[in-house]
């Protein structure tokens, strides 16, 4: 009877001890340490070579400018409308729309000198930064190219700005014509006022004439009243004398009585005549007074009319003129805001070269060469170990 062997579980084929990763890492470090001089020397040589090459590379300077789309108008909300969006303008610049034109305008050989621009919209603004890179010695040409690009942009949008300015100028001209019409109305009112003033002076002159006539009538009426009193008194005296004569028994009194009777009749007739004259004078006086009252009422009406005309002229029409002038000022202000492409920053050449970036080139060369030499030494070590294993198997 045999003893049972303890059961053993087979290990998986791909089972690796937990310390295998640590061992591999240490092996890598050993390989790196073994080949440290090769890795260091190779990395240093590559870095020095990169530094030398970067020193031989031509210096590239950047010419930059900042532009802004021109204003085409003012919104009702108070904001601006632009002749074009910053995105479209930036797209034209990046698309090289003006590169060929600039090369032709500056007589540049495209095989030797290429005109290229890059643009970017500055964050939270409507401004565009345009850059162009040029070798040392060509920065003057680059500055001219940037300015020429701005000139071409301005030329493309000049028609839009001119049309907008023409629109505002027409609106201003129309408003000025409205003011001219209102001024004509004011002149018409001045003429009406002058006519009314002349009419008032004429009526006042007529009143003075009527009052003078009235004074004459009243004076004449007073004279007639005094004369009536005298006639009445004379008549009463003659009647008394006649009555005395009637009591007289003289035979020759008939002739005297006849004379008294005739005189009395004449006085009565004259008295009636004077009364008729006074009546006519009273009628004339009332008529003249009525005419004077009418003239005074007409003068008052004319003065009221003048006040209304002055009110219409000084408040109504003048207020209208002020309103139109305010509209003209607004239009002139909006017209003055209309502009073509604006240069926020004139083209400037960078103080230091933007290329080559020597430090970055050396760092990248050192890092890449270090990585490559580590891989190379690992590969060499792998080949050596594989060769040893083959020799051992033999």
PABA-764631 format. One record per residue (C-alpha): z, x, y; residue in one letter. Coordinates in steps of 0.001 Angstrom, whole numbers, padded with zeros to 6 digits. Example, Ala and Ser with C-alpha at 12.3 -4.5 7.8 and 13.67 -1.06 7.14 Angstrom:
# PABA-764631
{node {007800; 012300; -004500}; a}
{node {007140; 013670; -001060}; s}
***
This chain:
# PABA-764631
{node {000000; 000000; 000000}; x}
{node {-001125; 001553; 003215}; x}
{node {000579; 001236; 006578}; x}
{node {-001261; -000669; 009231}; x}
{node {-002592; 001502; 011963}; x}
{node {-001671; 000369; 015469}; x}
{node {-004509; -001487; 017098}; x}
{node {-006370; 000472; 019781}; x}
{node {-008557; -001080; 022419}; x}
{node {-011785; 000796; 023019}; x}
{node {-012295; 002133; 026560}; x}
{node {-015243; 000799; 028478}; x}
{node {-018176; 003163; 028560}; x}
{node {-018272; 003198; 032387}; x}
{node {-014497; 003593; 032701}; x}
{node {-013492; 006320; 035137}; x}
{node {-010030; 007492; 035930}; x}
{node {-008634; 006443; 039262}; x}
{node {-008559; 010029; 040396}; x}
{node {-012305; 010586; 039955}; x}
{node {-013143; 009600; 043569}; x}
{node {-010513; 011972; 044853}; x}
{node {-011902; 014718; 042625}; x}
{node {-015446; 014171; 043902}; x}
{node {-014265; 014318; 047514}; x}
{node {-012456; 017579; 046844}; x}
{node {-015579; 018908; 045143}; x}
{node {-017587; 018055; 048256}; x}
{node {-015081; 019851; 050436}; x}
{node {-015219; 022873; 048109}; x}
{node {-019005; 022896; 048341}; x}
{node {-018872; 022681; 052142}; x}
{node {-016266; 025430; 052309}; x}
{node {-018290; 027569; 049926}; x}
{node {-021402; 027277; 052061}; x}
{node {-019560; 027122; 055400}; x}
{node {-021308; 030146; 056848}; x}
{node {-024758; 028837; 055976}; x}
{node {-023914; 025398; 057350}; x}
{node {-022350; 026834; 060526}; x}
{node {-025096; 029360; 061107}; x}
{node {-027843; 026849; 060449}; x}
{node {-026261; 024230; 062690}; x}
{node {-025714; 026797; 065432}; x}
{node {-029263; 028098; 065162}; x}
{node {-030667; 024554; 065337}; x}
{node {-028471; 023724; 068334}; x}
{node {-029524; 026921; 070120}; x}
{node {-033154; 026230; 069293}; x}
{node {-032815; 022682; 070651}; x}
{node {-031169; 024026; 073795}; x}
{node {-033948; 026571; 074251}; x}
{node {-036640; 023942; 073725}; x}
{node {-034943; 021550; 076130}; x}
{node {-034861; 024297; 078750}; x}
{node {-038591; 024755; 078337}; x}
{node {-039323; 021048; 078667}; x}
{node {-040539; 019913; 082118}; x}
{node {-037964; 018257; 084387}; x}
{node {-038545; 014556; 084865}; x}
{node {-037243; 012806; 087989}; x}
{node {-036912; 009073; 088462}; x}
{node {-038181; 007250; 091531}; x}
{node {-036490; 003912; 092041}; x}
{node {-036762; 001049; 094488}; x}
{node {-035232; -002407; 094725}; x}
{node {-037326; -005381; 095823}; x}
{node {-036731; -009087; 096195}; x}
{node {-039142; -012045; 096038}; x}
{node {-040062; -013403; 099448}; x}
{node {-038693; -016721; 100674}; x}
{node {-041173; -019602; 100693}; x}
{node {-038971; -022333; 102117}; x}
{node {-035568; -023958; 102334}; x}
{node {-034415; -026708; 099981}; x}
{node {-032713; -029877; 101175}; x}
{node {-029547; -028576; 099525}; x}
{node {-029700; -025461; 101691}; x}
{node {-030904; -023046; 099008}; x}
{node {-034085; -021002; 099164}; x}
{node {-037350; -021435; 097308}; x}
{node {-039176; -018208; 096539}; x}
{node {-042877; -017344; 096497}; x}
{node {-042437; -016411; 092826}; x}
{node {-039626; -015892; 090356}; x}
{node {-038131; -012461; 089774}; x}
{node {-039042; -012818; 086092}; x}
{node {-042761; -013275; 086821}; x}
{node {-042826; -010387; 089283}; x}
{node {-041003; -008163; 086797}; x}
{node {-043485; -009188; 084095}; x}
{node {-046429; -008178; 086285}; x}
{node {-044878; -004777; 086967}; x}
{node {-044024; -004085; 083317}; x}
{node {-047435; -005318; 082202}; x}
{node {-049175; -002597; 084187}; x}
{node {-051110; -005065; 086328}; x}
{node {-051154; -002645; 089252}; x}
{node {-051316; 000719; 087434}; x}
{node {-055124; 000981; 087376}; x}
{node {-055370; -000193; 090976}; x}
{node {-052871; 002438; 092063}; x}
{node {-054681; 005193; 090161}; x}
{node {-057923; 004183; 091861}; x}
{node {-056311; 003831; 095302}; x}
{node {-054618; 007247; 095094}; x}
{node {-057620; 008832; 093339}; x}
{node {-055558; 009957; 090359}; x}
{node {-057025; 011167; 087080}; x}
{node {-055541; 008859; 084383}; x}
{node {-055936; 011648; 081791}; x}
{node {-053713; 013957; 083808}; x}
{node {-051441; 011528; 085665}; x}
{node {-050457; 008159; 084286}; x}
{node {-048870; 005567; 086508}; x}
{node {-046180; 003603; 084681}; x}
{node {-043405; 001401; 085964}; x}
{node {-040369; -000215; 084436}; x}
{node {-038498; -003057; 086027}; x}
{node {-035230; -004867; 085442}; x}
{node {-033605; -007823; 087166}; x}
{node {-030218; -006859; 088564}; x}
{node {-027528; -009059; 087028}; x}
{node {-026336; -012062; 089019}; x}
{node {-028954; -011421; 091702}; x}
{node {-032571; -012232; 092395}; x}
{node {-033409; -008578; 092987}; x}
{node {-035635; -006363; 090862}; x}
{node {-035092; -002656; 090301}; x}
{node {-038356; -000792; 089693}; x}
{node {-038362; 002740; 088307}; x}
{node {-041046; 005295; 087599}; x}
{node {-040629; 008746; 086051}; x}
{node {-042495; 011800; 087334}; x}
{node {-042466; 015501; 086636}; x}
{node {-041047; 017919; 089163}; x}
{node {-043738; 018617; 091743}; x}
{node {-045328; 015186; 091372}; x}
{node {-042499; 013210; 092975}; x}
{node {-044415; 012870; 096258}; x}
{node {-047310; 011294; 094386}; x}
{node {-044815; 009118; 092525}; x}
{node {-043275; 007890; 095774}; x}
{node {-046753; 007031; 097072}; x}
{node {-047497; 005201; 093824}; x}
{node {-044314; 003120; 094133}; x}
{node {-045114; 002257; 097752}; x}
{node {-048673; 001376; 096766}; x}
{node {-047340; -000921; 094060}; x}
{node {-045184; -002705; 096645}; x}
{node {-048221; -003000; 098944}; x}
{node {-050267; -004588; 096161}; x}
{node {-047439; -007019; 095409}; x}
{node {-047186; -007938; 099080}; x}
{node {-050946; -008420; 099276}; x}
{node {-050906; -010765; 096271}; x}
{node {-048233; -012992; 097810}; x}
{node {-049288; -012717; 101451}; x}
{node {-051503; -015829; 101218}; x}
{node {-048582; -017936; 100008}; x}
{node {-046312; -016769; 102822}; x}
{node {-049096; -017258; 105386}; x}
{node {-049738; -020801; 104129}; x}
{node {-046040; -021600; 104386}; x}
{node {-045862; -020153; 107897}; x}
{node {-048975; -022129; 108825}; x}
{node {-047319; -025314; 107556}; x}
{node {-044217; -024707; 109652}; x}
{node {-046310; -023762; 112700}; x}
{node {-048205; -027052; 112388}; x}
{node {-044935; -028960; 112126}; x}
{node {-043606; -027177; 115214}; x}
{node {-046837; -027949; 117105}; x}
{node {-046569; -031631; 116152}; x}
{node {-042981; -031734; 117378}; x}
{node {-044002; -030067; 120636}; x}
{node {-046702; -032722; 121066}; x}
{node {-044023; -035374; 120542}; x}
{node {-041990; -033772; 123325}; x}
{node {-045080; -033819; 125564}; x}
{node {-045490; -037552; 124891}; x}
{node {-041833; -038185; 125678}; x}
{node {-042144; -036113; 128850}; x}
{node {-045141; -038267; 129796}; x}
{node {-042986; -041348; 129260}; x}
{node {-040322; -039776; 131472}; x}
{node {-042925; -039180; 134169}; x}
{node {-044066; -042798; 133867}; x}
{node {-040476; -043897; 134297}; x}
{node {-040160; -041634; 137358}; x}
{node {-043256; -043281; 138796}; x}
{node {-041826; -046741; 138071}; x}
{node {-038562; -045731; 139721}; x}
{node {-040450; -044384; 142710}; x}
{node {-042401; -047623; 142993}; x}
{node {-039203; -049632; 142834}; x}
{node {-037599; -047388; 145447}; x}
{node {-040631; -047843; 147680}; x}
{node {-040443; -051596; 147086}; x}
{node {-036748; -051562; 148005}; x}
{node {-037509; -049675; 151215}; x}
{node {-040225; -052217; 152017}; x}
{node {-037858; -055107; 151372}; x}
{node {-035159; -053455; 153485}; x}
{node {-037662; -053029; 156292}; x}
{node {-038644; -056686; 155906}; x}
{node {-034968; -057669; 155976}; x}
{node {-034494; -055731; 159203}; x}
{node {-037507; -057509; 160693}; x}
{node {-036213; -060873; 159492}; x}
{node {-032763; -060130; 160880}; x}
{node {-034316; -059137; 164207}; x}
{node {-036290; -062398; 164228}; x}
{node {-033130; -064288; 163246}; x}
{node {-031305; -062684; 166127}; x}
{node {-034054; -063783; 168506}; x}
{node {-033958; -067303; 167049}; x}
{node {-030216; -067508; 167409}; x}
{node {-030385; -066142; 170927}; x}
{node {-033077; -068643; 171821}; x}
{node {-031054; -071400; 170176}; x}
{node {-028077; -070472; 172297}; x}
{node {-030215; -070540; 175412}; x}
{node {-031540; -073976; 174502}; x}
{node {-028026; -075274; 173888}; x}
{node {-026964; -074026; 177309}; x}
{node {-030041; -075640; 178824}; x}
{node {-029279; -078911; 177007}; x}
{node {-025794; -078805; 178438}; x}
{node {-027229; -078244; 181903}; x}
{node {-029772; -081065; 181494}; x}
{node {-027093; -083348; 180137}; x}
{node {-024817; -082506; 183028}; x}
{node {-027620; -082980; 185580}; x}
{node {-028567; -086302; 183993}; x}
{node {-025009; -087574; 184119}; x}
{node {-024813; -086537; 187796}; x}
{node {-028053; -088335; 188613}; x}
{node {-026854; -091441; 186786}; x}
{node {-023680; -091396; 188823}; x}
{node {-025708; -091064; 192026}; x}
{node {-027959; -093947; 190911}; x}
{node {-024963; -096106; 190167}; x}
{node {-023621; -095418; 193644}; x}
{node {-026981; -096267; 195114}; x}
{node {-027098; -099522; 193199}; x}
{node {-023897; -100595; 194903}; x}
{node {-025484; -099851; 198269}; x}
{node {-027082; -102938; 200022}; x}
{node {-029610; -100818; 201889}; x}
{node {-033149; -102257; 201815}; x}
{node {-034681; -098790; 201413}; x}
{node {-032903; -098001; 198168}; x}
{node {-035771; -099086; 195877}; x}
{node {-037740; -095930; 196404}; x}
{node {-034665; -093816; 195744}; x}
{node {-033841; -095821; 192633}; x}
{node {-037408; -095254; 191426}; x}
{node {-037050; -091547; 191953}; x}
{node {-033692; -091559; 190153}; x}
{node {-035161; -093515; 187254}; x}
{node {-038125; -091189; 187004}; x}
{node {-035846; -088115; 187077}; x}
{node {-033593; -089615; 184450}; x}
{node {-036582; -090344; 182196}; x}
{node {-037849; -086834; 182690}; x}
{node {-034424; -085378; 181844}; x}
{node {-034172; -087569; 178735}; x}
{node {-037651; -086465; 177629}; x}
{node {-036795; -082850; 178324}; x}
{node {-033499; -083318; 176483}; x}
{node {-035346; -084664; 173434}; x}
{node {-037806; -081812; 173678}; x}
{node {-034976; -079293; 173729}; x}
{node {-033363; -081005; 170737}; x}
{node {-036658; -080786; 168850}; x}
{node {-036886; -077105; 169663}; x}
{node {-033326; -076565; 168469}; x}
{node {-034129; -078453; 165254}; x}
{node {-037183; -076265; 164706}; x}
{node {-035087; -073182; 165418}; x}
{node {-032429; -074364; 162944}; x}
{node {-035147; -074816; 160329}; x}
{node {-036524; -071362; 161070}; x}
{node {-033027; -069874; 160947}; x}
{node {-032319; -071380; 157539}; x}
{node {-035709; -070307; 156292}; x}
{node {-035160; -066737; 157513}; x}
{node {-031662; -066637; 156031}; x}
{node {-033038; -067867; 152706}; x}
{node {-035751; -065216; 152853}; x}
{node {-033173; -062511; 153610}; x}
{node {-031005; -063696; 150694}; x}
{node {-034028; -063646; 148442}; x}
{node {-034922; -060133; 149581}; x}
{node {-031339; -058975; 148954}; x}
{node {-031453; -060483; 145460}; x}
{node {-034776; -058741; 144827}; x}
{node {-033248; -055475; 146020}; x}
{node {-030301; -055967; 143649}; x}
{node {-032695; -056725; 140767}; x}
{node {-034737; -053638; 141613}; x}
{node {-031618; -051468; 141680}; x}
{node {-030595; -052879; 138300}; x}
{node {-034086; -052114; 137014}; x}
{node {-033799; -048551; 138369}; x}
{node {-030452; -048112; 136627}; x}
{node {-031979; -049284; 133361}; x}
{node {-034923; -046957; 133783}; x}
{node {-032612; -044034; 134541}; x}
{node {-030523; -044923; 131510}; x}
{node {-033630; -045034; 129323}; x}
{node {-034845; -041771; 130817}; x}
{node {-031613; -039809; 130809}; x}
{node {-030055; -041131; 127624}; x}
{node {-032759; -042631; 125451}; x}
{node {-035712; -040321; 126074}; x}
{node {-033586; -037272; 126846}; x}
{node {-031620; -037762; 123624}; x}
{node {-034945; -038041; 121807}; x}
{node {-036094; -034772; 123380}; x}
{node {-032845; -033062; 122359}; x}
{node {-033291; -034360; 118814}; x}
{node {-036891; -033115; 118623}; x}
{node {-035877; -029739; 120066}; x}
{node {-033146; -029490; 117436}; x}
{node {-035781; -030199; 114766}; x}
{node {-038022; -027520; 116306}; x}
{node {-035140; -025022; 116242}; x}
{node {-034556; -025832; 112566}; x}
{node {-038260; -025416; 111786}; x}
{node {-038403; -022129; 113726}; x}
{node {-035346; -020875; 111849}; x}
{node {-036863; -021832; 108494}; x}
{node {-040168; -020293; 109583}; x}
{node {-038415; -017046; 110497}; x}
{node {-036853; -016955; 107016}; x}
{node {-040246; -017090; 105292}; x}
{node {-041165; -013632; 104152}; x}
{node {-043244; -011653; 101723}; x}
{node {-041859; -009233; 099151}; x}
{node {-038724; -007661; 100628}; x}
{node {-037814; -004022; 100123}; x}
{node {-034056; -003921; 099626}; x}
{node {-034007; -000199; 098837}; x}
{node {-036751; 002174; 099889}; x}
{node {-038246; 004329; 097108}; x}
{node {-035839; 007187; 096369}; x}
{node {-036142; 010224; 094137}; x}
{node {-033150; 010903; 091908}; x}
{node {-031088; 013944; 092909}; x}
{node {-031003; 015242; 089340}; x}
{node {-033568; 015114; 086527}; x}
{node {-033254; 012163; 084172}; x}
{node {-035129; 014069; 081444}; x}
{node {-034709; 016122; 079370}; x}
{node {-031115; 015184; 078552}; x}
{node {-030075; 018649; 077390}; x}
{node {-026558; 017870; 076251}; x}
{node {-027712; 014854; 074267}; x}
{node {-030546; 016852; 072681}; x}
{node {-028185; 019682; 071690}; x}
{node {-025589; 017247; 070330}; x}
{node {-028165; 015304; 068333}; x}
{node {-029735; 018512; 067020}; x}
{node {-026313; 019860; 066004}; x}
{node {-025257; 016626; 064317}; x}
{node {-028553; 016162; 062465}; x}
{node {-028721; 019841; 061407}; x}
{node {-025103; 019703; 060237}; x}
{node {-025859; 016637; 058158}; x}
{node {-029059; 018177; 056769}; x}
{node {-027381; 021480; 055864}; x}
{node {-024531; 019645; 054135}; x}
{node {-027125; 017732; 052093}; x}
{node {-029026; 020965; 051428}; x}
{node {-025976; 022850; 050185}; x}
{node {-024950; 019905; 048042}; x}
{node {-028417; 019843; 046537}; x}
{node {-028360; 023621; 045915}; x}
{node {-024948; 023355; 044304}; x}
{node {-026170; 020473; 042153}; x}
{node {-029174; 022511; 040984}; x}
{node {-026967; 025471; 040134}; x}
{node {-024499; 023368; 038162}; x}
{node {-027332; 021695; 036291}; x}
{node {-028813; 025112; 035387}; x}
{node {-025445; 026353; 034102}; x}
{node {-025020; 023275; 031910}; x}
{node {-028471; 023792; 030389}; x}
{node {-027700; 027450; 029665}; x}
{node {-024358; 026458; 028085}; x}
{node {-025996; 023876; 025844}; x}
{node {-028452; 026447; 024584}; x}
***
